[in-house]
Amino acid sequence: MDTRGRITKDGIRIYEDADFAGMREAGRQVAEILDMLAPLVKPGVTTAELDDFIREEIARRGLISATIGYKGYQHASCISINHVVCHGIPGPKVLQEGDITNIDVTVIADGWYGDSSRMYVAGALPRKAERLIEVTHEALMRGIAEVKPGNTFGDIGHAIQSFVEAQRMSVVRDFCGHGLGLVFHAPPNVLHYGRPGRGPVLEEGMFFTIEPMVNLGRPETKILADDWTAVTRDKSLSAQYEHSIGVTATGCEIFTLSPTGKFFRTWE
């Protein structure tokens, strides 16, 4: 149970300066693991093989997987291919030439949660998929640019939504970012759409994820019979990027930056 800091009127925990070190370490660990995946994502590889690597690397580092056992989930990652929006379950699926894949990993390091996801490509990248990936990453960074004390969560959502829709793509509304720290999911819900000035006001010491999901087609999703996998209803391609963020006195700190600069174009 997380009892650090204080709770705002909106139910959001405010952490202390010393807590940034824990989040920084958890973020570094998950970012390093995601870096290691880049050369492994290629045609002919199964998503189960990728998940096995992630599971073994988490154990090798003395970390804990946040997802194994979470609400019955039994994998160290979510791997979402092409029109899968999020929560794709690793298994015998073989990656094909041109598949785009989001890999989402969350680790626990000394009690702190590091949560991040990136896009990967198996083989040659189709141009329409490349454009989707570019827009999704830019949308995330525009949302992050709004993170500073005094702004609102509506400012973050508006920055993402307005940019994406100007590119004639759509923002998924069925899933959102979330608070984290010494727990996996906590207030606030970080919506990737919204109106400027609306929602809770950002304060120094808030920790949360921003993780926009962007579709080439319409925003609607549906959950498959496994009760986890979310797909686009119109079977259009979907992409996602996720960072864990801490609000500072003057802006924010991104805890999950790639140590090798491979967060965006992992395949290069």
Residue pairs with C-beta under 8 A, 6 or more apart in sequence:
2 13
2 181
2 182
2 183
2 186
4 13
4 15
4 16
4 19
4 181
4 182
5 13
5 14
5 15
5 16
5 19
5 205
6 13
6 14
7 13
7 14
8 14
8 200
8 203
10 187
10 188
10 200
11 187
11 188
12 179
12 186
12 187
12 188
12 200
12 203
12 206
13 179
13 181
13 186
13 187
13 206
13 207
14 203
14 204
14 205
14 206
15 23
15 181
15 205
15 206
15 207
15 246
16 205
17 205
19 181
19 205
19 207
20 246
20 253
22 109
22 110
22 111
22 112
23 112
23 114
23 181
23 207
23 244
23 246
23 255
24 253
24 255
25 109
25 110
25 112
25 114
26 107
26 108
26 109
26 110
26 112
26 113
26 114
26 244
26 255
27 114
27 116
27 244
27 254
27 255
27 256
27 257
28 114
28 255
28 259
29 61
29 63
29 107
29 109
29 114
30 105
30 106
30 107
30 114
30 115
30 116
30 256
31 114
31 116
31 256
31 257
31 258
31 259
31 263
32 259
33 54
33 57
33 58
33 61
33 105
33 107
34 103
34 105
34 116
34 117
34 118
34 258
34 262
34 263
34 266
35 258
35 259
35 260
35 262
35 266
36 53
36 57
37 50
37 53
37 54
37 103
37 120
37 266
38 120
38 262
38 266
38 267
40 49
40 50
40 53
41 50
41 95
41 101
41 103
41 120
41 121
41 122
41 266
41 267
42 95
42 122
42 123
43 94
43 95
43 96
43 97
43 99
43 122
43 123
44 94
44 95
45 94
45 95
45 122
46 90
46 91
46 92
46 93
46 94
46 95
47 79
47 81
47 88
47 90
47 91
47 92
47 93
47 95
47 101
48 90
48 91
48 92
48 93
50 77
50 79
50 90
50 103
51 75
51 76
51 77
51 79
51 90
54 65
54 76
54 77
54 103
54 105
55 65
55 68
55 75
55 76
58 64
58 65
58 76
58 107
61 107
63 107
63 108
63 109
64 107
64 108
65 76
65 106
65 107
65 108
66 106
66 107
66 108
66 113
66 115
66 184
67 73
67 75
67 76
67 77
67 78
67 105
67 106
68 74
68 75
68 76
70 184
73 228
75 89
75 90
76 105
77 90
77 103
77 104
77 105
78 86
78 87
78 88
78 89
78 90
78 102
78 103
78 104
78 117
78 228
79 88
79 89
79 90
79 101
79 102
79 103
79 104
80 86
80 87
80 88
80 101
80 102
80 103
80 104
80 229
80 238
80 240
81 88
81 93
81 95
81 99
81 100
81 101
82 99
82 100
82 101
82 237
82 238
83 231
83 232
83 235
83 236
83 237
83 238
84 102
84 229
84 230
84 231
84 238
85 172
85 174
85 175
85 213
85 215
85 221
85 230
85 231
85 232
85 238
85 240
86 102
86 104
86 175
86 213
86 230
86 240
87 228
87 229
87 230
88 102
88 228
88 229
89 226
89 228
89 229
95 101
95 122
96 122
96 123
97 122
97 123
97 124
98 121
98 122
98 123
98 124
98 125
98 126
98 129
99 121
99 122
99 123
100 119
100 120
100 121
100 122
100 125
100 129
100 132
100 133
100 237
100 239
101 119
101 120
101 121
101 122
102 117
102 118
102 119
102 120
102 239
102 240
103 117
103 118
103 120
104 115
104 116
104 117
104 240
104 242
105 115
105 116
105 117
106 113
106 114
106 115
106 116
106 184
107 113
107 114
108 114
111 182
112 181
112 182
113 180
113 181
113 182
113 183
113 184
113 244
114 244
114 255
114 256
115 180
115 184
115 209
115 242
115 244
115 256
116 242
116 243
116 244
116 256
117 211
117 240
117 241
117 242
118 241
118 242
118 258
118 262
118 263
118 264
118 266
119 133
119 136
119 137
119 239
119 240
119 241
119 266
120 266
120 267
121 129
121 133
121 266
121 267
125 133
125 267
128 216
128 237
129 237
129 239
131 167
132 169
132 214
132 216
132 237
132 238
132 239
133 239
135 163
135 164
135 167
135 169
135 214
135 239
136 164
136 212
136 213
136 214
136 239
136 240
136 241
137 241
137 264
138 163
139 159
139 160
139 163
139 164
139 171
139 192
139 212
139 214
140 160
140 210
140 211
140 212
140 241
140 242
140 243
142 159
142 160
142 163
143 156
143 157
143 159
143 160
143 192
143 210
143 212
144 156
144 210
144 243
144 245
144 252
144 254
145 159
146 155
146 156
146 158
146 159
147 156
147 202
147 210
147 245
147 247
147 251
147 252
148 202
148 247
148 248
148 250
148 251
148 252
149 201
149 202
149 203
149 204
149 247
149 249
149 250
150 201
150 202
151 201
151 202
152 196
152 197
152 198
152 199
152 200
152 201
152 202
153 188
153 190
153 191
153 194
153 198
153 199
153 200
153 202
154 191
154 194
154 195
154 196
154 197
154 198
154 199
155 194
155 196
155 197
156 190
156 191
156 192
156 194
156 210
157 190
157 191
157 192
157 193
157 194
157 195
157 199
158 193
158 194
158 195
158 196
160 171
160 192
160 193
160 210
160 212
161 171
161 192
161 193
161 194
164 170
164 171
164 212
164 214
165 171
169 214
169 215
169 216
170 214
170 215
170 217
170 218
170 219
171 192
171 193
171 212
171 213
171 214
171 215
171 219
172 192
172 212
172 213
172 214
172 215
172 219
172 221
172 238
173 191
173 192
173 193
173 219
174 220
174 221
174 230
175 211
175 213
175 221
175 230
176 189
176 190
176 191
176 192
176 211
177 189
177 190
177 191
177 192
177 208
177 209
177 210
177 211
177 242
178 185
178 186
178 187
178 188
178 189
178 190
178 208
178 209
179 185
179 186
179 187
179 188
179 190
179 206
179 207
179 208
180 186
180 207
180 208
180 209
180 244
181 207
188 199
188 200
188 206
188 208
190 208
190 209
190 210
190 211
191 199
192 210
192 211
192 212
192 213
202 247
203 247
204 247
204 248
204 249
205 246
205 247
206 246
206 247
207 244
207 245
207 246
207 247
208 244
208 245
209 242
209 243
209 244
209 245
210 242
210 243
210 245
211 240
211 241
211 242
211 243
212 240
212 241
213 238
213 239
213 240
214 238
214 239
214 240
215 232
215 234
215 236
215 237
215 238
216 236
216 237
216 238
217 232
217 234
217 235
217 236
217 237
218 232
218 233
218 234
218 236
220 232
220 233
220 234
221 230
221 231
221 232
221 233
222 230
222 231
222 233
223 229
223 230
224 230
224 231
231 238
232 238
241 263
241 264
242 256
243 254
243 255
243 256
243 257
244 254
244 255
244 256
245 252
245 253
245 254
245 255
246 252
246 253
246 255
256 263
257 263
262 268
